[in-house]
Amino acid sequence: MTGTVSERFARIESAFSANDFTVVRFPDQGASGAMRGFQQTGQSIGVAAIHDGTPIAARGKAKKAYYVEGTGFEKGWLIGRMAEPDVSRMAGAYLHEVVPAFFGPSPLSWSRALSGIETLLVDIIEGAARKMLPDIPAEYVEEMQGIEAGCRDANPQTRVTLEHLLALNLGIDCVLAHVYTGELFAEKGVHPSSLRTPIGCNFFSLSGRAAGGRHFFGRDFMFPTADIFQDTACFVIAAPEDERHRFFLGQTAPGFVGVMTGMNDAGVAVGVDMLPSSLCDPARPGLNSLLLLRDCVQHCANAADAAARIEAAPRGVSWLYPVADAAGNAFVVEAGRHLDPDQPFPYFKGVPGYCRKHLPDIAWIERTRAAHALPAPAAGLCVRQRDYAYPREYLARWNEGLWNAFGGTWLQRLAGFFRLVFSELGGWIFTHRYPVRTRDMRKLLGDLDFQHVDFGDRGYINRHHTERNCPGPFYFAPQRESRGDVLVATNSAICPEMRLTAMTEWIALLAGGEQNDIQWRYDELNRQILDALDAAPDGISDQEAWRLIDFLHPNGPCRSYYNPNGRKWEDIQVGGSVTLCELTSRTMTSRFGYYGDPPVTIHLRPFMP
């Protein structure tokens, strides 16, 4: 920390002012009646600020940002002291209200007691979080302890506890490790159609010529708000504790130690997309998602460092990790649970036999990988970088057979539907042995027609987000990008090896229908990017980059995605946050809250000494 407390505060207040924020004044406990613009613990200060922009939405609130410094505990204490009401909402009501987002509307859930599923999910979250502590870096646990202490100092009656904060920060990974594998739910007689994964995230990297020599990192973090996150979401700027740490800016919410999107002083940006896959370890969920993003943005000097840090992490849950840097490097790390070097990659674990005959064998996979000079999966993940050359033999050789295997006629699908419903009403108890039932469910996935599938650069599998032409997870998803300066991802693994880990019966029933939405978002975002680059071949503008990552805006070309009934778009909640980083200038723009709220931009450099 460079400079005295007064000097640092003057720099931070000036930086907030330059970014159109007004610093909040706090009562100075050391001088009766006086006010000051920071909270202090030891020699470390925290500053809260409110953005000057006026929300248009009826329920929109002014956007907040926090600057913190010091040790992990001190950073946490400062957040707790400045933002106790929002921490309390996130670690209390949000934690419980977000659970119903994992319930799935389905005829198969009619005879299930949803309250029982809710209790099971809450038990997983609250009971398993402490078991994850051996895999969580101590500095982040200390930060949670600091948040609790800061909240208690701000409000002696606060209900924030360390257990609540652990559950908030670790609980979703605990749940997903179980939801994706299904073992615990199967034991409790919960059918996968009674669950769902609130899957939704979009990403792009535009670098080099596509960005006019700059680097745009776009993130649409689509996640349930539980009618709380939209009001608590914020920015956090964190100063390094010592030479091992980096200055960083994160879009997050008070109570989260992790970040939804992060960018550091070296121009490294990180994000995360949900990835339904069987390659999870519910017994050891490990370090993943938001906390792993924080770990990368706090320690990494470039995108390759971030990819390596993700590879080395004790992960236990499948996620996609987009990472990029100011030098133009970009990767999508398609990650499952961490595998030791002596553990073979589980190419076909859980793949049903009637699907297996339409897939290659390991020898074919290895020959094809060698022919394209692609690396083998390592530590339970594959890395798709911006010049990844997709082995299109997978599309030409295997996909038609997979589509035809899970196609069926409308009459078969209708018959399957009634068999499912009447079997459920008759008291069917779920087990892992249900091949006929699963085949019937796959008939319900959509109007599968392989003849209409286009695997080209601007192609579509579904031309509208309501179409359903994907055979659940049972196909090899194409890579659309062929330019070395464009990288796109939603919620599907593209690398064929990782794609195989989603081809299980449980994932098909849990998230197979979501695959249509996942594929459409990928295809649509890719097509819009290529069209924009045709119109601006020497690089798109900041405004166009923002429009692209916000392509699902309820008042834009894809308005029916969030606004099918033509509601007042300004009052529609942003599900999570939409964020664009320009890595060359270390700038982050984000919209959270409501679509009527203007996006807020923060330039990181003015905060740095």
C-alpha positions in Angstrom: 0.0 0.0 0.0 1.7 3.2 -1.2 1.2 6.4 0.6 -0.5 7.4 3.9 -4.1 6.7 4.6 -5.1 10.3 3.6 -3.1 10.1 0.4 -4.6 6.8 -0.6 -8.1 7.9 0.1 -7.6 11.1 -2.0 -6.4 8.9 -4.9 -9.4 6.5 -4.6 -11.9 9.3 -4.2 -10.5 11.0 -7.3 -10.6 7.7 -9.2 -14.3 7.1 -8.3 -15.1 10.7 -9.3 -13.4 10.1 -12.7 -15.7 7.1 -13.1 -18.9 9.0 -12.2 -19.2 7.7 -8.7 -19.7 9.6 -5.5 -18.0 8.4 -2.3 -20.3 7.5 0.6 -19.6 9.3 3.9 -19.5 7.3 7.2 -19.6 8.6 10.8 -16.1 8.8 12.2 -16.3 6.8 15.4 -13.2 8.6 16.7 -14.7 12.1 16.4 -18.2 12.8 17.5 -20.4 14.1 14.7 -17.6 14.1 12.1 -18.0 12.2 8.8 -15.3 10.6 6.6 -15.2 8.9 3.3 -13.7 5.6 4.3 -13.8 2.8 6.9 -10.5 1.7 8.4 -9.0 -1.3 10.1 -5.3 -1.1 11.0 -3.7 0.8 8.2 -6.1 -0.5 5.6 -9.0 1.4 4.2 -12.3 0.6 2.5 -14.3 3.1 0.3 -17.9 2.7 -0.8 -19.3 4.7 -3.7 -22.6 5.2 -5.6 -22.8 5.7 -9.3 -24.2 9.0 -10.4 -26.4 7.5 -13.2 -30.1 7.4 -12.8 -31.9 4.1 -13.3 -34.9 4.1 -15.7 -36.5 1.0 -14.3 -39.2 1.4 -11.8 -37.4 -0.8 -9.2 -33.9 0.1 -10.3 -31.3 1.1 -7.7 -28.2 3.1 -7.9 -25.1 0.9 -8.6 -22.5 0.5 -5.9 -18.8 -0.1 -6.0 -16.3 -0.8 -3.2 -12.6 -0.4 -2.9 -10.8 -2.5 -0.3 -7.2 -3.2 0.7 -5.1 -5.1 3.2 -5.0 -8.8 4.2 -7.7 -11.2 3.3 -9.3 -10.7 6.7 -9.1 -7.0 6.4 -10.6 -6.9 3.0 -13.5 -9.0 4.3 -13.9 -6.9 7.4 -14.1 -3.7 5.3 -16.8 -5.2 3.0 -18.8 -6.5 6.0 -18.5 -3.1 7.7 -19.6 -1.1 4.6 -22.2 -3.5 3.2 -23.7 -5.4 6.1 -27.4 -5.2 4.8 -26.5 -6.6 1.4 -24.2 -9.3 2.9 -27.1 -10.3 5.1 -29.5 -10.6 2.2 -27.0 -12.6 0.1 -26.0 -15.0 2.9 -29.5 -15.4 4.2 -32.5 -14.9 1.9 -30.6 -15.3 -1.4 -29.1 -18.6 -0.3 -32.5 -20.1 0.4 -34.5 -18.4 -2.3 -32.1 -19.5 -5.1 -32.7 -23.2 -4.3 -36.1 -23.4 -6.2 -34.1 -22.4 -9.4 -32.9 -26.1 -9.3 -36.5 -27.4 -9.5 -37.7 -28.5 -12.9 -41.3 -28.2 -14.1 -42.2 -31.6 -15.5 -45.1 -34.1 -15.5 -42.7 -36.4 -13.7 -42.6 -34.1 -10.7 -46.3 -34.1 -10.0 -46.0 -36.9 -7.4 -42.8 -35.5 -5.9 -42.9 -33.4 -2.7 -40.9 -30.4 -3.9 -40.4 -29.3 -0.3 -38.5 -32.5 0.3 -36.2 -31.7 -2.7 -35.7 -28.2 -1.3 -34.7 -29.6 2.1 -32.3 -32.0 0.4 -30.7 -29.3 -1.6 -30.3 -27.0 1.4 -28.9 -29.9 3.4 -26.3 -30.4 0.7 -25.3 -26.8 0.7 -25.1 -26.3 4.4 -23.7 -29.7 5.3 -21.1 -30.1 2.6 -19.5 -26.6 2.6 -17.3 -27.1 5.6 -16.0 -30.4 4.1 -14.6 -28.4 1.2 -12.4 -26.3 3.4 -9.2 -28.4 2.9 -9.3 -27.5 -0.9 -10.0 -23.7 -0.3 -7.0 -21.4 0.0 -6.8 -20.1 3.6 -6.8 -16.5 2.5 -10.4 -16.8 1.2 -11.6 -18.5 4.3 -10.0 -15.7 6.3 -11.8 -13.2 4.1 -15.1 -14.8 4.9 -14.2 -14.6 8.6 -13.4 -11.0 8.1 -16.8 -10.4 6.4 -18.5 -11.9 9.4 -16.6 -9.8 11.9 -17.2 -6.6 9.8 -20.9 -7.3 9.7 -21.0 -7.9 13.4 -19.2 -4.6 14.0 -21.6 -2.8 11.8 -24.7 -4.5 13.3 -24.4 -6.5 16.5 -27.7 -8.1 15.7 -26.6 -9.3 12.2 -27.6 -12.8 11.2 -24.5 -13.3 9.1 -22.4 -16.2 10.2 -19.3 -18.0 8.8 -21.5 -21.0 8.1 -23.8 -18.9 6.0 -20.9 -17.4 4.1 -19.3 -20.7 3.5 -22.6 -22.0 2.1 -23.0 -18.9 -0.1 -19.5 -19.2 -1.5 -19.2 -23.0 -1.8 -22.8 -24.3 -1.8 -23.6 -24.0 -5.5 -20.6 -26.2 -6.4 -21.7 -28.7 -3.7 -25.2 -28.8 -5.3 -24.0 -29.1 -8.9 -21.6 -31.9 -8.1 -24.6 -33.9 -6.9 -27.0 -32.6 -9.5 -24.7 -33.5 -12.4 -23.9 -37.0 -11.2 -27.3 -37.8 -9.7 -26.1 -40.4 -7.2 -27.6 -38.8 -4.0 -30.8 -37.9 -5.8 -31.2 -41.4 -7.2 -30.8 -42.8 -3.7 -33.6 -40.5 -2.4 -35.9 -41.5 -5.3 -35.7 -38.1 -7.0 -36.1 -38.3 -10.8 -33.8 -36.0 -12.8 -36.8 -34.4 -14.5 -37.8 -33.0 -11.0 -34.5 -31.0 -11.1 -33.1 -28.6 -13.6 -29.9 -26.6 -14.0 -30.4 -22.9 -14.5 -28.0 -23.0 -17.4 -27.1 -19.8 -19.2 -23.9 -18.0 -20.0 -22.4 -16.5 -23.1 -18.8 -15.4 -23.8 -16.7 -14.0 -26.6 -13.1 -12.9 -27.1 -12.4 -10.5 -30.0 -8.8 -9.6 -30.4 -6.3 -8.5 -33.1 -7.9 -7.2 -36.2 -11.4 -8.1 -35.0 -10.9 -5.5 -32.2 -8.8 -3.0 -34.1 -5.7 -4.1 -32.2 -7.4 -4.1 -28.8 -9.1 -7.0 -26.9 -12.8 -7.3 -26.0 -13.7 -9.9 -23.4 -17.5 -10.2 -23.3 -19.4 -12.1 -20.5 -23.1 -12.6 -20.1 -23.4 -14.3 -16.7 -26.9 -15.7 -16.8 -27.9 -16.9 -13.3 -30.9 -16.7 -11.0 -31.4 -13.5 -9.1 -33.9 -14.9 -6.6 -35.3 -11.3 -6.6 -32.2 -10.2 -4.5 -29.0 -10.3 -6.6 -30.3 -7.6 -8.9 -30.3 -5.2 -6.0 -27.1 -6.2 -4.3 -24.8 -6.7 -7.3 -21.8 -4.4 -7.4 -18.1 -3.9 -8.3 -15.2 -4.6 -6.0 -11.8 -3.1 -6.6 -9.1 -4.8 -4.5 -5.6 -3.6 -3.9 -2.8 -6.2 -3.6 -1.9 -7.4 -0.1 1.7 -8.0 -1.1 3.9 -8.8 -4.2 2.2 -12.2 -4.6 -1.1 -10.5 -5.4 -2.5 -8.3 -8.2 -4.7 -5.3 -8.3 -8.1 -6.4 -9.6 -11.6 -5.4 -10.4 -14.5 -7.8 -10.0 -18.2 -7.8 -10.8 -19.8 -9.6 -7.8 -22.1 -9.1 -4.8 -21.2 -8.5 -1.1 -20.8 -11.8 0.7 -19.2 -13.5 -2.3 -15.5 -13.7 -2.1 -15.4 -14.9 -5.7 -16.2 -12.9 -8.8 -18.6 -13.4 -11.7 -16.2 -11.6 -14.0 -12.8 -10.4 -13.1 -10.0 -8.3 -14.6 -6.6 -7.5 -13.1 -3.9 -4.9 -13.6 -2.0 -7.1 -16.0 -5.1 -7.1 -18.3 -6.1 -10.7 -17.5 -9.8 -11.4 -17.6 -11.7 -14.4 -16.4 -15.2 -15.7 -16.4 -17.2 -18.9 -15.9 -20.0 -20.8 -17.8 -22.0 -23.7 -16.4 -21.2 -27.1 -18.0 -23.4 -30.1 -17.3 -21.2 -33.1 -17.3 -20.7 -36.4 -15.4 -17.1 -35.6 -14.8 -17.7 -34.4 -11.2 -16.8 -35.6 -7.7 -19.6 -35.0 -5.2 -17.5 -36.5 -2.4 -14.9 -33.7 -3.0 -16.4 -30.7 -4.8 -13.1 -28.8 -4.4 -12.1 -25.3 -5.7 -14.2 -24.2 -8.7 -16.3 -21.4 -10.3 -16.4 -18.0 -8.6 -13.6 -18.7 -6.1 -11.4 -20.1 -8.7 -11.9 -17.0 -10.8 -10.9 -14.9 -7.9 -7.8 -17.1 -7.4 -6.8 -16.6 -11.0 -7.4 -12.9 -11.3 -5.6 -12.3 -8.0 -2.5 -14.2 -9.0 -2.1 -14.5 -12.8 0.1 -12.4 -15.1 -1.4 -13.7 -18.4 -4.1 -16.0 -19.8 -1.7 -19.0 -20.0 -1.0 -18.6 -16.3 -4.7 -18.6 -15.6 -5.3 -21.7 -17.7 -2.4 -23.5 -15.9 -3.8 -22.4 -12.5 -7.2 -23.8 -13.4 -5.6 -27.1 -14.5 -3.7 -27.4 -11.2 -6.7 -26.6 -9.0 -8.4 -29.3 -6.9 -11.6 -29.1 -9.0 -14.5 -31.3 -8.4 -17.3 -29.8 -10.6 -17.5 -29.3 -14.4 -17.4 -25.7 -15.6 -16.2 -23.7 -18.6 -13.6 -21.0 -17.9 -13.0 -18.3 -20.5 -9.7 -16.5 -19.9 -7.9 -13.9 -21.9 -5.3 -11.2 -21.7 -4.3 -7.8 -23.1 -1.7 -9.5 -25.4 -4.5 -11.1 -27.4 -4.3 -14.6 -25.9 -7.7 -16.3 -25.2 -8.7 -19.8 -24.0 -11.8 -21.6 -23.0 -10.8 -24.1 -20.4 -13.4 -27.0 -20.6 -12.9 -28.5 -17.1 -14.3 -31.4 -15.2 -13.0 -32.8 -11.9 -9.3 -32.9 -11.4 -7.7 -36.2 -12.5 -4.2 -37.2 -11.4 -1.7 -38.2 -14.0 -2.2 -41.9 -13.4 -6.0 -41.7 -13.8 -7.1 -42.4 -17.4 -9.6 -40.0 -19.0 -13.1 -41.5 -18.7 -14.1 -41.1 -22.3 -17.1 -43.4 -22.1 -18.0 -43.6 -18.4 -21.8 -43.5 -18.2 -22.4 -43.5 -21.9 -25.3 -45.9 -22.5 -24.8 -48.9 -24.7 -27.3 -48.0 -27.4 -25.5 -44.7 -27.8 -22.0 -46.2 -27.6 -22.3 -48.0 -31.0 -22.6 -44.6 -32.7 -19.4 -43.3 -31.2 -15.7 -43.8 -32.0 -13.4 -46.0 -30.1 -10.4 -44.7 -28.1 -7.9 -45.6 -30.9 -9.9 -43.5 -33.4 -10.0 -40.6 -31.0 -6.2 -40.8 -30.5 -5.5 -41.0 -34.2 -7.7 -38.1 -35.0 -6.2 -36.0 -32.2 -2.7 -36.8 -33.5 -3.6 -35.9 -37.0 -4.6 -32.4 -35.9 -1.7 -32.0 -33.5 -4.1 -31.4 -30.6 -3.1 -32.1 -27.0 -4.7 -34.9 -25.1 -6.9 -34.1 -22.1 -4.9 -33.3 -19.0 -6.0 -33.3 -15.4 -9.6 -33.7 -16.4 -9.8 -30.8 -18.8 -9.3 -29.7 -22.4 -8.2 -26.2 -23.4 -9.7 -24.7 -26.5 -7.6 -21.7 -27.5 -8.4 -19.0 -30.1 -6.6 -20.9 -32.9 -8.0 -24.4 -32.0 -8.5 -26.5 -35.1 -11.7 -28.5 -34.5 -11.4 -32.1 -35.9 -14.4 -32.0 -38.2 -14.2 -35.7 -38.8 -16.4 -36.0 -35.7 -19.2 -34.1 -37.4 -19.0 -36.0 -40.7 -18.5 -39.5 -39.3 -20.6 -39.7 -36.2 -23.3 -37.0 -35.8 -25.8 -38.3 -38.4 -26.0 -41.7 -36.7 -26.5 -40.0 -33.3 -29.3 -37.8 -34.6 -31.0 -40.7 -36.2 -30.7 -42.8 -33.1 -32.6 -40.3 -31.1 -35.0 -38.9 -33.7 -38.3 -40.8 -33.8 -41.6 -39.7 -35.1 -44.2 -37.5 -33.5 -46.3 -40.5 -32.8 -43.5 -42.2 -30.9 -42.9 -39.1 -28.9 -46.6 -38.8 -28.0 -46.8 -42.5 -27.0 -43.6 -42.1 -24.9 -45.1 -39.0 -23.2 -48.1 -40.9 -22.0 -46.1 -43.9 -20.9 -44.0 -41.6 -18.8 -46.9 -39.8 -17.2 -48.9 -43.0 -16.4 -45.9 -44.8 -15.1 -45.1 -41.9 -12.8 -48.7 -41.7 -11.5 -48.4 -45.5 -10.8 -45.7 -44.8 -8.3 -42.6 -45.7 -10.4 -39.4 -45.5 -8.3 -36.3 -44.2 -10.1 -33.3 -46.4 -10.5 -30.3 -46.3 -12.8 -31.8 -49.1 -14.9 -34.4 -47.4 -17.2 -33.3 -47.8 -20.9 -36.8 -47.8 -22.3 -37.8 -44.8 -20.2 -34.8 -42.8 -21.2 -35.3 -43.6 -24.9 -38.9 -42.3 -24.5 -37.7 -39.2 -22.9 -35.2 -38.5 -25.7 -38.2 -38.8 -28.1 -39.6 -35.7 -26.3 -36.4 -33.6 -26.8 -37.6 -32.1 -30.1 -38.4 -32.5 -33.8 -35.0 -34.0 -34.7 -34.2 -33.5 -38.4 -30.6 -34.0 -39.3 -31.2 -32.8 -42.9 -31.8 -29.3 -41.6 -28.5 -29.1 -39.5 -25.9 -26.7 -40.8 -22.4 -27.2 -39.4 -20.9 -24.3 -41.3 -19.2 -21.1 -40.0 -22.6 -19.2 -39.9 -24.7 -22.3 -39.5 -27.5 -23.2 -37.1 -28.9 -26.3 -35.6 -31.9 -24.4 -34.3 -32.7 -21.1 -36.2 -34.8 -19.8 -33.4 -34.5 -20.3 -29.6 -37.8 -22.1 -29.5 -36.8 -24.8 -32.0 -35.8 -28.2 -30.6 -33.6 -30.1 -33.1 -30.7 -31.2 -30.8 -30.6 -34.9 -29.7 -30.1 -33.8 -26.1 -26.4 -34.0 -25.2 -25.8 -37.0 -27.6 -23.9 -35.3 -30.4 -20.6 -33.5 -31.1 -21.2 -29.8 -31.0 -19.5 -28.0 -33.9 -17.0 -25.2 -33.4 -18.3 -22.3 -35.6 -15.3 -20.0 -35.2 -12.6 -20.4 -37.9 -10.9 -17.0 -37.3 -7.9 -16.8 -35.0 -9.1 -13.5 -33.5 -12.6 -14.8 -32.5 -13.5 -17.2 -29.7 -17.1 -17.9 -28.6 -18.6 -20.2 -25.9 -22.0 -20.7 -24.2 -22.5 -23.9 -22.0 -21.3 -26.7 -24.2 -18.0 -28.3 -24.4 -16.7 -28.2 -27.9 -13.6 -30.4 -27.6 -14.9 -33.9 -28.5 -13.2 -35.6 -25.5 -15.0 -33.3 -23.0 -18.2 -33.5 -25.0 -18.3 -37.3 -24.4 -18.5 -36.6 -20.6 -22.0 -35.1 -21.1 -23.4 -38.1 -23.0 -25.0 -39.9 -20.0 -28.6 -40.9 -19.3 -28.8 -38.6 -16.2 -27.5 -35.5 -18.1 -29.9 -36.3 -20.9 -32.9 -36.3 -18.6 -31.5 -33.4 -16.4 -30.4 -31.0 -19.1 -31.0 -32.5 -22.5 -33.8 -30.1 -23.4 -31.6 -27.2 -22.4 -29.1 -28.2 -25.1 -31.4 -26.6 -27.7 -31.1 -23.2 -26.0 -27.4 -23.6 -25.4 -26.7 -24.4 -29.1 -29.0 -21.6 -30.4 -27.2 -19.0 -28.2 -23.8 -20.2 -29.5 -24.9 -20.2 -33.1 -26.7 -16.8 -32.9 -23.9 -15.0 -31.0 -21.3 -16.4 -33.5 -23.4 -15.3 -36.5 -23.9 -11.8 -35.1 -20.2 -11.4 -34.4 -19.3 -12.5 -38.0 -21.9 -10.1 -39.5 -20.5 -7.3 -37.4 -16.9 -8.0 -38.5 -18.1 -8.0 -42.2 -19.4 -4.5 -41.6 -16.2 -3.4 -39.8 -13.4 -5.5 -41.1 -10.7 -3.4 -39.3 -12.2 -3.8 -35.9 -15.5 -3.2 -34.2 -16.2 -0.3 -31.9 -16.8 -0.3 -28.2 -20.5 0.3 -28.8 -20.8 -2.7 -31.2 -18.8 -4.9 -28.8 -21.3 -4.0 -26.1 -24.3 -4.7 -28.4 -22.9 -8.1 -29.2 -22.5 -9.3 -25.6 -25.9 -7.8 -24.8 -27.5 -9.6 -27.8 -30.3 -11.0 -25.7 -31.5 -7.6 -24.6 -35.3 -7.6 -24.3 -35.5 -4.5 -26.6 -33.1 -5.8 -29.3 -33.3 -8.2 -32.3 -33.6 -11.2 -30.0 -36.2 -9.5 -27.7 -38.5 -12.6 -27.6 -35.9 -14.5 -25.6 -36.5 -12.5 -22.4 -39.6 -10.7 -23.5 -42.0 -13.0 -25.4 -45.1 -11.1 -24.3 -43.9 -7.6 -25.1 -43.7 -6.4 -21.5 -42.1 -3.1 -20.6 -38.5 -4.1 -21.2 -37.0 -1.5 -18.8 -38.5 -3.4 -15.8 -37.2 -6.8 -16.8 -34.5 -8.1 -14.4 -31.0 -8.8 -15.7 -30.5 -12.5 -14.9 -27.0 -12.2 -13.3 -24.9 -9.6 -15.2 -23.8 -8.6 -18.7 -20.1 -7.4 -18.7 -17.6 -6.2 -21.3 -13.9 -5.8 -20.5 -11.6 -4.0 -22.9 -8.3 -5.4 -21.7 -5.9 -3.0 -23.4 -7.3 0.0 -21.4 -8.2 -2.2 -18.3 -11.9 -1.1 -18.6 -15.0 -3.0 -17.4 -18.5 -2.1 -18.3 -21.4 -4.0 -16.7 -25.2 -4.0 -16.5 -26.9 -5.6 -13.6 -30.2 -4.9 -11.8 -32.8 -4.1 -14.5 -32.5 -3.6 -18.3 -33.7 0.0 -17.7 -30.6 0.6 -15.6 -27.7 2.0 -17.7 -24.5 0.0 -17.9 -21.7 1.3 -15.6 -18.1 1.6 -16.7 -15.0 1.5 -14.4 -11.5 2.2 -15.6 -9.1 0.3 -13.3 -5.9 2.3 -13.8 -6.9 5.5 -11.9 -7.3 3.4 -8.8 -3.7 2.1 -9.0 -0.8 4.0 -7.4 
